[in-house]
Amino acid sequence: METRQIGSLEVTVVGLGTNNFGLGMDADQVPPVVDAALDAGINFFDTADSYGDSEVRLGQALGRRRDQVLIATKFGSQVRGEEGTGGAKPDYVRRALDASLRRLGTDCIDLYQLHRPDPDTPIADTMVVLDEAVKAGKVREIGCSNFSAEQLREAEKVTPGARFVSVQNHYNLLNRDDETEVLPLCEKLGVGHLPYFPLASGLLTGKYSRGQAPAPGTRLDRWGAGMAGSVLTEDNFDRVDSLTAWAEKHGHTILDLAFAYLLAQKSVSSVIAGATKVAQVEANAGAGTWKLSAEEVSEIRSLLA
């Protein structure tokens, strides 16, 4: 599988998101999915301390193969069932990092990410403690998530020391806000963009049907009617219909198109997609091989305009 750079890390263009590992899957369902990812050539696994037992289950499923992969995890969101968690104050970052290392069963995290901005903590304070973690050998690279262009610029001003080499934001064919400022800034700063929700919670896979409630067990079903209503709109279904027809005309599925479009953006380093089944991992990995031309990207944007 093709690889791209995030700082010093060489990551596969398709990564495996593990949110479902701790929030919706049974423990015995996790190892086959991890095995399938490795078999498909995926080397990049993304998790977080707030994803239930995701870190523990990922570490256990990898076992002795830990050195074959790159692990990204996050801190800053509230950890379920644990009081006093969340935020980016230096003392908390140190505690959260050590806890993630224990849960993952490793002595170093390849990419340690601030899950969301902390309005109560100056970013400079957080960057100092993250630089400390890099120098101590507990972390190789640092990144952020859910950051605006303005917040990225503010973090970039903090010198000297480690800098954010990645930003993980909500980005897909139906949510292209980052194309306005964040993606151009990433290209300018040499920051890798890691899109999450690349499949719009399943809408870009054909999982949902117009006028029908989400099937039991799907992500939108678990999240409730409010979230489902914001995603399963008439406008979004109209766009999906147009994108599906365009993809089929070019001999591909809309899932293939969802990956190919994101990977056609220069700043995108790896598309983080979750999976609960082996077949989903294989489909995601295969989708990462389609390369769109600049003309095709323009056609797709015209469809979405």
N, C-alpha and C positions, 0 to 999 in steps of 0.2 A: 504494500500500500504506500502511496505517496506520503511524504512527510514534509512538514514545514517547521519553522523555528518559532519558539517562544523564549526569548533570551538565549540561554545556553542549551535549552531543551529542544530535542528534535522529536516532535509529536506527529502521530498519524493524523491525516486530514479528517478522519472520522474517529471520534472518541466515544467512550461509553459513560453515560450519566447513570449514577447509581441511586438516585432519589428513591426509586421503587424498592431497592433492596431492603430498606428499613421502614418503608411506608407503603405497604400493600402486598409484599411478597412473603411467603414462608421461607424459613431459613434454608430448607433443602432445595428450593427453587433457584437459589443464587449460584451455586457452583457450576451448573450446566451453562448458564448465561456467560459467566466469566470464561469458562473453557471455550465457548463458541467465539467470544471476542478475540481470545488469543489465537485460536485457529484461523480466524479471518485476517490476522495480521495487525489487529488493533493493539496499540501499546500505551494508550492514554486513558486513564480512568479518573473520573471526577466525582467527588463526594463532598460531604459537609458534616460537621458535628451536630447539626440540627436535623439530619435526615434519619431520625430514629436509630436503629442498629446498623445503619449502612456501613460505617467505618469498620466496625467489628466484623461484619459478614464479608466485606471486601477483603480485609486482611486475611481472614481464615480461608477464603476461597483461593486466594493467590498462593498462600503457603510459601513454599521454597522458591516459587517463581517470582517473588517480589522484585528481584534484581532485573527481571526481563521487561519491566513496565515502568511507566511514569505515573505517579499518584499525585493528584491535585485534591486538596481539601480546603474547607473554608471555616472561618470563625466569624463571630459577630452577631449572628442571629441567636435568639433564645433557644437553649437546648431543652427539649421536652422533659418535664419531670425534674428539672434541676433549677433550684432557686439561685438568683444572683448571676445568671449567665447572660451573655450578649454584650454588645458594645465593643469598643476598641481602645479602652484605657490600657496603658502599658502593663499593669499588674495582671489584668484579666487576660491579655494576649498571652503572657507567659504561661498562665495556668491552662488556658485553652489549648495551646500548642502541646504542652506536655501530655494533656489528656488525649489529644488526637494521636500522638505518637504511640501511646499505650494501646489505644483501641485498634489502631491499624497494625500493631505488632512490628513496628519499624523504628529505626533510629534516625531517619531523615525523611522529610516530606519534600517532594520535588517542586511542587508549586503550592505555596500557602497564600490563600486569598482572603481579603477582607470582604465578607459576604454583602455588606451594605454600608454606606456611609454612616458614621456616628456623629450626629450634630452636636453632641456634648463633649467631644474630644477633638482637639486640633489634630489635623492629619499629620502634622510634623511630629507630634508625640507618638503616634502609632508607627510612623515610618522609622523612628529611632529604635524602637523595640524590635521591629521586624528586621532591621539591619543587624541588630544584636544577635538575632536568631540565625541569620545567614552566616555571620562570622563565627558563631559557635558550632556550625556544621549541622544544625537541626533542620535547616531549610536551604534549598538550593536557589530557588527564585521566588519572588513575591508578586502577587497580582491583586486585582480588586474586582468587584462585581457590583452591578447596579449603579455605576458611576456615570454622571453626565460629563460632557466635554469640559465644562467649567471645573468640575471636581478633579478631572484628570490633569488639567493644567495646573491646578493648585498643588496636587501631589508631585508633579514634575518639578516644581520650584524648590522642593525640599532637597538640599544638598549639604554635605556629601552623603554617601552611603548607598544602600540598595534602593532600587527604584522599581516601580511597578512595570513589569514586562508584559502584562496581559490585563484585559478587562473582559469580564463575562457578563453580557447583557442580553436582555430579551430581544431577539431579532429573528424574523422569519419573513416569508413572502407576504404575510398578512399584517405584519408589524415592522415597518421599515423606517421607523423614526431615527435610528442610529445612522442612516445614510446621510442625514443632513449635516451633522457636525462630528459625531463620534468617530465614524469610520475615516473621514479625511484626517482627523487629528491623530488617530492611531497610525496611519501611514506616515504622517510627518514625524511622529515621535518614535517610530519603530516599535509600537506596542501591538501585540497580537490580540485580535478580537476573537472571542470564544462565544458564539451564539448559543443561548439556551432556549428551550422551547422551539427548536427549529421546525418541528412538525405541527406547531400550533395545537399542542396537547392531543394530537391525533386527527385533527381536522384535515391536515394535508396528507393523510394516508387513505382517506375514504372510509374511515372508521365510523363516521356519523352521517346520518341522513337528514335531509331537510324536513322539518316538521315533526321529527321524532325525538323523544327524550334519549339521553345517553344510555347505552346498555349498562346493566349492573356490573360493577367492578372496573369500569373504565375510569380514567383519571377525572374526567369532568363529572362523572356520577359521584365520585368520592368527594369532590370539591363542592358539590351542592348546586342548586338551581341558579343562584346568583352568578357564579363564575360561568356556568354553562351558558346562561343567557347572554353573557358578554362576548362569548366566543362564537356560539352557534347562531349568528345573525343572518338575515336574508342577504345582506350585502356580502358577507363573507362566503356564503354558499354560492352567490353569483360569481365571485372571483374564483372559487374553487372549480366551478364548472368550466370557466374559461381556461384556467390553467391546466385542468385535466385534458381538455380537448387539444390544447397546444402540445402537451407532453406526448399524448398518444399519436399525434400527427408526426412526431419525431421519434416514434418507436420506444417511448419510455412511459413510466408511470409518474403520477404526480409526486410520489415519494422521491423518486429519482430527481425530479426537478427541484424539489425543496432543498436537497443537498447541493445539487449542481449550481443553483443560483447563488447560494451563500458562498460556496467555494470559488465562485468567479470573482469575488471581491478580494482585492489585493491584500487587505489587512486581516482577513479571516485566516486564522491558523489551523483551527480544528473545530468541527461541528459536534457539539456535545448532544448526543441523543440517548434517551433512556430506552431500556428494553426489558421485557419480562419473560420473553421466550427466545429460544435459539433462532427460530425463523426470522424474528425481528432483527436480531443482530446481523444475520447474514444479509438481509435486505438492505439494512443501513450501510453495511460495508460495501456492498455492490453499488449502491447509489453514489458513493464517493468517487467512482471512476469516470463519471460523465463530465466532460469538459465543454462548457458553453463558449461560443465565440462572442465577441463584443457586440456583434449585430444581433445575436440571439438574446443577449441580456437586454438590449434596447427594446426588442420586440416584447419581452416579458414585462418590462416596465410600462410599455404602452398599454398592455392588457390591464394592468393594475391601476392605471391613471384614473 
